[in-house]
C-alpha cells in the first residue's frame, strides 16, 4: 500500500488569488494485510445513488511510519482480491494498543470520485 497525506494548501496564485489545490505528500509504502470488517456493510447515499460503504481493518508493520486519521492508502497489489487494486482506503482510526508485530488501522473505502486525494 502507498499512503498519502494532505500537507497544506500550497502557494497562492497571484493572478486568480486562489489556492490551486491542496498539496499531498506520499510518505509511506509498505506491505499490509487488508480484511473487511465483519458486519460493516453500511448503506449510504452518494451522488443520489444508493451505495454500500465497506469498512476494512488494515494491518501494517508495527514499526511503520506514524499514520493519522484522514491519511489515504492506495492498494497497489494484492494476491487474494484483485478487485481491491487501485482502491482508496481512508484511515479513520489507529489502534495504538495493537500487538508488537503489527498496527491495526480502521479504514473506509472511498466512494466515487468525490475524494480529494
C-alpha positions in Angstrom: 0.0 0.0 0.0 1.0 3.6 -0.6 -0.1 6.1 1.9 -0.5 9.8 1.2 -1.3 12.8 3.4 -2.6 16.3 2.6 0.0 18.7 3.8 -1.4 22.2 3.2 -2.9 24.4 0.6 0.2 25.1 -1.5 1.1 28.6 -2.8 -1.5 31.2 -3.7 -1.9 32.0 -7.4 -1.1 35.8 -7.8 -3.4 36.1 -10.9 -6.6 34.4 -9.5 -5.8 34.9 -5.8 -6.8 31.3 -5.2 -5.0 28.3 -3.9 -4.7 25.9 -6.8 -5.4 22.8 -4.7 -4.2 21.1 -1.5 -0.8 19.6 -1.6 -0.4 15.9 -1.0 2.7 14.0 0.0 3.4 10.4 -0.5 5.1 9.4 2.7 5.0 5.7 3.1 4.9 2.4 1.1 4.5 -0.8 3.0 3.1 -4.3 3.0 -0.4 -4.6 4.5 -2.9 -7.2 5.5 -6.4 -6.0 4.4 -9.6 -7.6 5.5 -13.2 -6.5 5.5 -14.6 -5.7 9.0 -17.4 -8.2 9.6 -20.8 -6.7 9.7 -19.6 -3.4 8.3 -21.6 -3.1 5.1 -23.5 0.1 5.6 -25.9 1.6 3.0 -25.2 5.2 2.2 -26.4 7.7 -0.4 -23.6 9.1 -2.6 -24.3 11.1 -5.8 -28.1 10.5 -5.5 -27.4 6.8 -5.7 -27.6 4.1 -3.1 -24.1 2.8 -2.4 -22.6 0.3 0.1 -19.8 1.5 2.4 -17.4 -1.2 3.5 -15.1 -0.8 6.4 -11.7 -2.6 6.5 -9.1 -3.5 9.1 -5.6 -2.8 7.6 -2.7 -4.2 9.5 0.8 -2.7 8.8 4.1 -3.5 10.4 4.4 -2.2 14.0 7.5 -0.1 13.3 5.9 1.6 10.3 5.8 5.4 9.9 3.1 7.2 12.0 -0.3 7.1 10.4 -3.1 9.5 11.2 -6.8 9.7 10.6 -7.6 11.0 7.1 -4.4 9.6 5.6 -5.3 7.8 2.3 -3.9 4.5 1.3 -3.9 3.1 -2.2 -3.9 -0.6 -2.7 -1.0 -1.3 -5.1 -1.1 -5.1 -5.5 -3.0 -8.0 -3.9 -2.8 -11.7 -4.1 -6.3 -12.7 -2.9 -8.6 -9.9 -4.0 -7.8 -8.3 -7.4 -10.8 -6.1 -7.1 -9.1 -4.1 -4.4 -6.2 -3.0 -6.6 -6.4 0.8 -7.1 -9.0 1.3 -4.4 -8.6 4.2 -1.9 -8.8 3.4 1.8 -9.2 6.3 4.2 -7.7 5.8 7.6 -10.5 6.6 10.2 -8.7 5.4 13.3 -5.5 3.8 14.6 -5.4 1.1 17.2 -2.4 2.1 19.3 -2.9 -0.8 21.6 -2.0 -3.2 18.8 0.3 -6.1 19.0 4.0 -5.5 18.9 4.2 -7.1 15.5 1.5 -5.0 13.7 -0.6 -1.9 14.0 -4.2 -2.1 13.1 -6.0 0.7 11.2 -9.7 1.2 10.9 -10.3 2.2 7.2 -13.2 3.1 5.0 -13.2 2.6 1.2 -13.6 5.9 -0.6 -16.8 6.0 -2.7 -16.6 7.5 -6.2 -14.6 10.4 -7.5 -15.5 12.9 -4.7 -12.4 12.1 -2.7 -9.9 14.9 -2.9 -6.8 12.8 -2.6 
